[in-house]
């Protein structure tokens, strides 16, 4: 028989245990019985309304001292408002079970199947969640079952909680699929250790020769302050230069804990790492929301969302594209490398050992100097050689038609309708053969449309319809003499029936469809996200236009994902020729971007040249099929005069009702068109007479008169 001392010790142990709260539904019932709103209760607990909601739907539990205060309040209410027919003891609560988390979509296979990881089915975007939160266990890896009914694809067992989490000031780390983890870290080094050792965050590699994606922790303003970081970074002229000074206490903490920061330091996007141990990478990415880590232009409204919604937006993007590693432009460039890693393991025939070797089809590990005409005027190749032979001018269209070429019939049409091509640069990247090796110089070469490179040729003799832009220049004007052109531009001159006789060229012997896996993954991401927003491939043109009119209102979170995907395409292409930054730069000096193998202005030129040629081909075919000529073109947007307010009033259709091939077609896939905007024809002509581009303003209608185009 137990002694009195043993009995009292057991009872004392029970008293010292963490207070137990009634079930979530009972918490809500008691508050409502007392006539207290969630907002008032949040004020009393010095918390937020959302946190109270989490307590009452079972998605999180309070911590001490709020736990004891909340328990005391609930006990008082329970004495005053007992439940009708309430059982003497609460029913046991089932232990939380692991929740299915969407796996990272590895994307379609590259043209060389052996080079890519086995593709998996892309998960559907999660429905807008109720606010997910921490389960009652509050351990670092505890989580509750996801609310989704649909079965999620199998996860990588190494990363059960997905690619990222959004950390709030209460220590709740919101991951994908409704999972919320308890993060006890109070310093940045502790956060890094927790992320790598306990969080279960990360994403598998996208290519069999690649590397797993490092886990990403997104810090809300409250979380940043809790970790000792300033809520805002001020006093810098350029956003890219934002970073903590090296003598800041948090930077010192990181260094003292034997962690390292990259050269960009601890800024809006920070990479904290140690040297890898064997195959195990030790690296965590941080993004600080209040330091403008998520650019509003690429991620509209995301920074102002609740942590659970931010996790959803970034999680869908990470699952379908890549775990964000910086701006969408940086992520677009990183995606190229992740899908085409520069190296792979090869066996040394002499020793039999496995060593790092070149991965065929990639850009390799070393940066490559461009040909002089492919470089920028400040590039060392140009400055050091004294090059004066001109440069490639392969840019997107910015053309306004001469008003003198407008016919009376066109002027009497009441409407100007803008069409926008979906991710035109992405469509141009499909099956695009680019150079993989260094350029070789040739004099008087015979033109070959299958060889990527830069060609000096004279196209000024070619006569074209003045109602269409020239396909050879970005501003649509006729060339005035010899100029450098990318292969696709000269090939299109040949396609139009003109002889092409290059004067000289810089060509690449080793070629490949480097961007194919990049195109395929981003295309799937774009199409799948639009489909989740109600814009699917099976809609007819009228249904498509109606769906596009309301698709952003259906789900603002997915609208932000779609915006980020489009920004990833444009930014990634732009990064291929990143210019020097900062007012202290001097011509002829190198700049950081030149150290990347992906600094490839020739590949950027190839994408833009093909996109512009694709646009002109459609313009030309439209003129042949309908007799209609555009009023203006700006990159991937074209404005046509129209008898009605809909593209259906002027786009060419066959007698069967199907769109005519060759012209502009409506649809949700890259390269197809959607409605950009509608204004009156008088509005468009007025802008044209002022030298302004209607395609720039047709979406909103307002034009800045000193636009300076």
DRENNU-420765 format. One line per 3 residues: for each residue x, y, z of C-alpha. Coordinates in steps of 0.02 Angstrom, whole numbers. Layout:
<kepas>
X:Y:Z; ... $
</kepas>
This chain:
<kepas>
0:0:0; 65:172:-50; 125:287:87 $
49:457:117; 210:537:54; 202:442:-110 $
18:488:-135; 51:672:-105; 199:668:-224 $
88:594:-360; -47:724:-331; 81:865:-333 $
148:800:-497; -27:814:-571; -45:990:-505 $
118:1039:-587; 66:974:-758; 19:1098:-893 $
-160:1159:-870; -288:1067:-977; -416:1165:-1075 $
-590:1109:-1126; -614:1053:-1307; -609:1191:-1439 $
-797:1188:-1472; -831:1210:-1286; -714:1360:-1280 $
-816:1446:-1416; -981:1398:-1330; -926:1470:-1164 $
-870:1634:-1242; -1033:1652:-1338; -1134:1608:-1182 $
-1044:1749:-1092; -1086:1869:-1233; -903:1910:-1267 $
-839:1939:-1444; -678:1864:-1509; -606:2039:-1526 $
-642:2080:-1344; -568:1916:-1286; -414:1947:-1393 $
-392:2116:-1308; -407:2037:-1136; -278:1904:-1179 $
-167:2034:-1264; -171:1931:-1422; -253:1941:-1594 $
-425:1895:-1657; -348:1766:-1770; -259:1684:-1624 $
-424:1671:-1530; -503:1593:-1684; -362:1467:-1685 $
-394:1423:-1503; -578:1395:-1540; -558:1288:-1695 $
-422:1179:-1620; -281:1233:-1732; -170:1305:-1596 $
-153:1310:-1409; -98:1455:-1296; 69:1456:-1209 $
110:1511:-1032; 67:1637:-959; -79:1660:-1079 $
-124:1476:-1054; -158:1496:-867; -256:1657:-893 $
-364:1578:-1029; -395:1424:-921; -448:1531:-774 $
-570:1626:-883; -645:1467:-957; -666:1389:-784 $
-759:1543:-725; -874:1539:-876; -901:1351:-857 $
-963:1378:-679; -1085:1512:-738; -1142:1431:-901 $
-1137:1241:-884; -1172:1146:-1045; -1346:1068:-1056 $
-1324:882:-1027; -1136:900:-1025; -1042:739:-980 $
-952:733:-816; -785:706:-903; -734:767:-1074 $
-721:639:-1213; -543:588:-1252; -463:684:-1396 $
-380:581:-1530; -194:607:-1550; -147:713:-1699 $
-104:614:-1855; 22:664:-1989; -56:773:-2122 $
-28:743:-2308; 79:883:-2379; 91:921:-2566 $
253:854:-2637; 365:965:-2740; 319:939:-2922 $
477:887:-3010; 414:944:-3179; 414:863:-3349 $
567:773:-3408; 699:867:-3505; 737:810:-3683 $
870:692:-3611; 766:583:-3493; 918:515:-3404 $
962:690:-3343; 802:726:-3248; 721:661:-3091 $
566:556:-3113; 419:676:-3135; 274:672:-3016 $
95:728:-3037; 77:913:-2994; -41:935:-2847 $
-195:1041:-2862; -181:1206:-2772; -248:1193:-2595 $
-415:1275:-2568; -411:1437:-2470; -392:1372:-2292 $
-474:1421:-2135; -334:1487:-2029; -222:1335:-1996 $
-131:1332:-1831; -34:1232:-1705; -108:1070:-1638 $
-123:1040:-1453; 40:943:-1436; 145:1097:-1473 $
297:991:-1511; 411:1043:-1652; 345:910:-1769 $
164:893:-1715; 30:932:-1843; -154:900:-1871 $
-236:815:-2019; -258:928:-2169; -435:986:-2203 $
-423:938:-2387; -524:786:-2440; -424:750:-2598 $
-279:631:-2578; -113:720:-2589; 35:643:-2681 $
166:552:-2581; 291:664:-2495; 478:648:-2483 $
501:570:-2310; 650:685:-2279; 539:839:-2295 $
371:792:-2218; 319:973:-2191; 351:1041:-2364 $
472:1170:-2433; 444:1321:-2320; 359:1399:-2170 $
302:1573:-2120; 351:1615:-1941; 244:1734:-1837 $
282:1822:-1674; 198:1687:-1569; 320:1552:-1625 $
197:1471:-1746; 276:1416:-1909; 142:1400:-2044 $
190:1271:-2175; 97:1206:-2328; -57:1096:-2320 $
-123:1173:-2159; 25:1115:-2054; 79:1231:-1913 $
236:1193:-1815; 292:1257:-1646; 458:1348:-1665 $
541:1385:-1496; 685:1487:-1571; 717:1661:-1500 $
876:1698:-1599; 924:1679:-1781; 1054:1542:-1746 $
923:1446:-1646; 802:1466:-1791; 929:1397:-1913 $
966:1247:-1802; 781:1212:-1775; 746:1225:-1962 $
883:1101:-2007; 863:980:-1862; 680:977:-1815 $
566:1066:-1938; 557:935:-2077; 563:1074:-2207 $
645:1066:-2377; 611:1005:-2554; 687:869:-2661 $
797:909:-2810; 716:941:-2979; 849:845:-3076 $
938:684:-3032; 1105:776:-3040; 1044:928:-2944 $
1032:977:-2761; 886:978:-2641; 808:1148:-2612 $
859:1227:-2448; 716:1260:-2326; 644:1435:-2327 $
585:1526:-2171; 483:1683:-2203; 482:1804:-2057 $
336:1917:-2019; 375:2086:-1942; 333:2020:-1769 $
445:1869:-1792; 588:1978:-1853; 577:2089:-1699 $
567:1937:-1584; 729:1873:-1660; 816:2039:-1629 $
802:2107:-1806; 741:2284:-1842; 563:2292:-1907 $
620:2398:-2056; 785:2433:-2142; 803:2616:-2185 $
930:2734:-2259; 981:2645:-2418; 960:2717:-2592 $
934:2550:-2678; 829:2407:-2617; 959:2280:-2675 $
1087:2357:-2554; 979:2332:-2399; 1069:2232:-2267 $
1116:2238:-2084; 1286:2312:-2044; 1419:2185:-1997 $
1425:2250:-1819; 1240:2220:-1788; 1210:2103:-1639 $
1115:1975:-1744; 1255:1965:-1872; 1377:1941:-1729 $
1265:1803:-1657; 1268:1712:-1825; 1457:1725:-1839 $
1485:1672:-1658; 1378:1517:-1687; 1496:1468:-1831 $
1369:1505:-1966; 1409:1606:-2123; 1318:1733:-2229 $
1340:1756:-2416; 1411:1917:-2487; 1239:1996:-2492 $
1237:1984:-2302; 1083:1982:-2193; 958:2073:-2301 $
779:2045:-2363; 836:1876:-2432; 976:1797:-2330 $
1066:1632:-2347; 1141:1563:-2187; 1252:1411:-2207 $
1396:1303:-2152; 1509:1199:-2261; 1419:1041:-2314 $
1460:882:-2221; 1469:748:-2353; 1307:755:-2451 $
1212:847:-2315; 1191:1031:-2353; 1179:1147:-2204 $
1090:1299:-2271; 932:1396:-2230; 853:1537:-2331 $
771:1681:-2238; 649:1807:-2311; 599:1958:-2206 $
428:2021:-2258; 442:2192:-2176; 606:2220:-2271 $
511:2207:-2436; 569:2031:-2477; 410:2005:-2580 $
402:2140:-2714; 224:2203:-2731; 239:2200:-2922 $
274:2013:-2923; 177:1962:-2767; 28:2081:-2761 $
-49:2092:-2588; 46:1944:-2517; 145:2038:-2384 $
-17:2099:-2306; -96:1926:-2295; -109:1819:-2139 $
38:1700:-2112; -65:1548:-2161; -114:1629:-2327 $
66:1683:-2361; 119:1503:-2333; -14:1446:-2454 $
39:1567:-2591; 225:1532:-2574; 192:1346:-2551 $
97:1331:-2715; 235:1428:-2803; 370:1320:-2723 $
277:1161:-2768; 248:1209:-2949; 400:1316:-2987 $
540:1319:-2858; 565:1367:-2677; 590:1556:-2687 $
772:1606:-2669; 757:1793:-2691; 659:1899:-2814 $
556:1810:-2946; 694:1855:-3069; 823:1767:-2961 $
706:1618:-2941; 682:1611:-3130; 869:1602:-3157 $
894:1476:-3015; 759:1367:-3093; 860:1355:-3254 $
1010:1288:-3158; 905:1174:-3047; 831:1090:-3202 $
997:1087:-3297; 1133:1062:-3163; 1306:1102:-3229 $
1390:945:-3164; 1357:761:-3134; 1454:616:-3061 $
1563:528:-3189; 1687:385:-3169; 1869:424:-3200 $
1927:287:-3321; 2105:297:-3255; 2067:274:-3070 $
1889:210:-3068; 1843:346:-2945; 1686:449:-2962 $
1722:632:-2996; 1625:786:-3045; 1604:804:-3233 $
1510:913:-3356; 1324:879:-3375; 1286:880:-3561 $
1156:1010:-3612; 1198:1127:-3467; 1294:1290:-3469 $
1437:1219:-3364; 1517:1293:-3210; 1624:1433:-3283 $
1563:1600:-3350; 1585:1631:-3535; 1629:1793:-3622 $
1502:1845:-3753; 1545:1897:-3929; 1573:2086:-3935 $
1409:2124:-4026; 1314:2020:-3897; 1387:2113:-3748 $
1334:2279:-3673; 1435:2438:-3708; 1510:2438:-3532 $
1567:2255:-3539; 1755:2225:-3521; 1755:2129:-3687 $
1695:2286:-3774; 1795:2416:-3679; 1959:2321:-3680 $
1949:2278:-3865; 1892:2450:-3923; 1746:2368:-4014 $
1649:2491:-4123; 1557:2368:-4234; 1383:2390:-4158 $
1275:2279:-4049; 1127:2163:-4058; 965:2259:-4035 $
848:2114:-4005; 716:2189:-3892; 528:2175:-3877 $
415:2281:-3986; 373:2459:-3941; 287:2522:-4098 $
149:2645:-4138; 75:2653:-4312; 86:2815:-4410 $
-87:2895:-4402; -68:2945:-4585; -84:2761:-4633 $
-257:2745:-4551; -398:2722:-4677; -568:2805:-4667 $
-645:2635:-4633; -529:2606:-4486; -564:2777:-4413 $
-751:2746:-4416; -734:2587:-4312; -794:2630:-4135 $
-676:2527:-4027; -492:2491:-3996; -469:2317:-3921 $
-306:2259:-3840; -249:2078:-3846; -113:2013:-3731 $
-14:1856:-3770; 4:1741:-3620; 187:1732:-3564 $
252:1768:-3739; 434:1746:-3687; 394:1576:-3613 $
309:1522:-3775; 464:1578:-3870; 575:1471:-3757 $
490:1310:-3814; 606:1202:-3920; 725:1349:-3934 $
900:1294:-3986; 1034:1404:-3908; 1223:1402:-3904 $
1310:1308:-3764; 1491:1340:-3811; 1596:1496:-3838 $
1567:1595:-3998; 1678:1577:-4150; 1704:1719:-4274 $
1666:1695:-4460; 1682:1811:-4611; 1555:1805:-4753 $
1472:1646:-4689; 1327:1564:-4777; 1170:1589:-4674 $
1106:1434:-4585; 943:1457:-4488; 984:1307:-4379 $
1142:1382:-4303; 1116:1500:-4154; 1221:1655:-4154 $
1237:1836:-4206; 1246:1889:-4389; 1293:2054:-4469 $
1179:2083:-4619; 1097:2222:-4718; 906:2210:-4721 $
875:2393:-4765; 824:2349:-4943; 672:2248:-4889 $
507:2335:-4924; 368:2300:-4799; 190:2362:-4773 $
199:2526:-4674; 40:2475:-4582; 141:2339:-4496 $
298:2358:-4390; 460:2297:-4464; 502:2126:-4392 $
686:2174:-4388; 687:2317:-4262; 606:2341:-4089 $
531:2509:-4135; 461:2438:-4297; 558:2557:-4408 $
644:2503:-4567; 830:2461:-4546; 946:2594:-4616 $
1098:2486:-4653; 1198:2336:-4592; 1155:2281:-4415 $
1178:2132:-4300; 1035:2009:-4291; 1001:1849:-4195 $
973:1693:-4299; 783:1694:-4283; 769:1870:-4353 $
868:1828:-4510; 777:1662:-4529; 612:1758:-4530 $
678:1873:-4668; 711:1714:-4767; 537:1650:-4724 $
463:1811:-4798; 553:1772:-4962; 707:1882:-4951 $
888:1834:-4983; 1003:1844:-4833; 1190:1870:-4857 $
1281:1893:-4691; 1439:1997:-4689; 1509:1913:-4534 $
1447:1812:-4387; 1484:1747:-4213; 1417:1570:-4204 $
1419:1427:-4079; 1463:1250:-4127; 1388:1164:-3975 $
1200:1190:-3963; 1050:1123:-3869; 874:1160:-3809 $
937:1221:-3641; 774:1306:-3591; 656:1162:-3632 $
634:1093:-3454; 620:1273:-3390; 483:1307:-3517 $
391:1146:-3478; 390:1172:-3290; 334:1353:-3299 $
204:1315:-3431; 128:1181:-3320; 133:1298:-3171 $
45:1435:-3269; -88:1323:-3346; -123:1227:-3185 $
-140:1386:-3083; -259:1463:-3210; -360:1302:-3208 $
-373:1310:-3018; -444:1485:-3043; -579:1421:-3160 $
-493:1454:-3327; -473:1284:-3408; -424:1223:-3581 $
-597:1152:-3619; -685:1321:-3619; -744:1394:-3784 $
-691:1571:-3826; -842:1656:-3749; -827:1554:-3591 $
-641:1590:-3586; -667:1778:-3596; -799:1769:-3458 $
-687:1663:-3347; -539:1780:-3371; -646:1929:-3322 $
-677:1858:-3149; -531:1740:-3119; -433:1856:-3004 $
-584:1885:-2893; -611:1698:-2870; -453:1676:-2767 $
-334:1822:-2731; -203:1702:-2665; -194:1606:-2828 $
-198:1770:-2923; -38:1816:-2831; 39:1647:-2878 $
-5:1678:-3061; 73:1851:-3054; 232:1778:-2978 $
242:1645:-3114; 231:1776:-3251; 361:1883:-3163 $
474:1730:-3149; 470:1710:-3338; 509:1891:-3381 $
632:1914:-3239; 725:1754:-3277; 748:1804:-3459 $
803:1978:-3406; 931:1909:-3283; 1022:1826:-3429 $
1091:2000:-3467; 1092:2085:-3298; 1174:2256:-3310 $
1289:2333:-3178; 1206:2418:-3030; 1257:2570:-2931 $
1313:2746:-2971; 1495:2707:-2932; 1515:2580:-3073 $
1641:2625:-3210; 1638:2559:-3388; 1757:2415:-3418 $
1746:2348:-3240; 1670:2179:-3206; 1511:2167:-3104 $
1446:2021:-2999; 1326:1951:-3129; 1472:1916:-3248 $
1535:1779:-3132; 1381:1672:-3170; 1379:1542:-3309 $
1200:1600:-3336; 1255:1776:-3388; 1211:1740:-3569 $
1149:1890:-3668; 1146:1784:-3826; 1014:1668:-3750 $
911:1818:-3696; 924:1888:-3873; 867:1721:-3945 $
711:1718:-3835; 662:1898:-3873; 700:1882:-4059 $
589:1728:-4073; 450:1812:-3972; 453:1966:-4084 $
456:1859:-4242; 308:1758:-4175; 213:1921:-4147 $
248:1987:-4322; 199:1821:-4401; 29:1833:-4317 $
10:2016:-4367; 51:1972:-4546; -69:1825:-4550 $
-208:1931:-4472; -188:2060:-4610; -200:1923:-4743 $
-351:1838:-4663; -452:1989:-4604; -380:2145:-4686 $
-355:2218:-4512; -195:2306:-4462; -139:2346:-4283 $
-136:2519:-4207; 8:2484:-4088; 113:2345:-4011 $
202:2345:-3843; 299:2186:-3805; 162:2053:-3796 $
12:2171:-3812; -67:2224:-3978; -211:2345:-4008 $
-333:2324:-4153; -475:2433:-4216; -637:2337:-4194 $
-823:2352:-4236; -865:2285:-4062; -797:2282:-3886 $
-745:2098:-3891; -602:2008:-3979; -738:1894:-4049 $
-790:2041:-4160; -630:2040:-4263; -532:1879:-4235 $
-540:1758:-4384; -649:1603:-4368; -686:1466:-4494 $
-863:1424:-4549; -859:1283:-4421; -835:1411:-4283 $
-656:1358:-4248; -517:1489:-4241; -416:1507:-4400 $
-238:1444:-4377; -97:1569:-4396; -182:1721:-4319 $
-215:1769:-4139; -313:1639:-4043; -393:1651:-3872 $
-345:1527:-3737; -257:1495:-3570; -91:1423:-3631 $
71:1518:-3666; 68:1603:-3835; -121:1613:-3845 $
-211:1778:-3815; -326:1856:-3687; -416:2021:-3680 $
-305:2160:-3613; -426:2306:-3620; -552:2404:-3723 $
-560:2591:-3759; -640:2701:-3891; -555:2720:-4060 $
-552:2909:-4032; -453:2881:-3872; -325:2773:-3964 $
-304:2894:-4110; -282:3040:-3990; -138:2949:-3904 $
-60:2901:-4071; -62:3082:-4127; 31:3129:-3968 $
162:2997:-3998; 102:2888:-3855; 74:2701:-3863 $
-108:2645:-3840; -49:2468:-3799; 34:2536:-3642 $
-125:2616:-3576; -270:2516:-3645; -291:2413:-3487 $
-319:2564:-3376; -362:2697:-3503; -263:2838:-3423 $
-111:2902:-3515; 30:3007:-3447; 60:3143:-3575 $
244:3163:-3533; 271:2975:-3541; 433:2999:-3635 $
418:2848:-3747 $
</kepas>
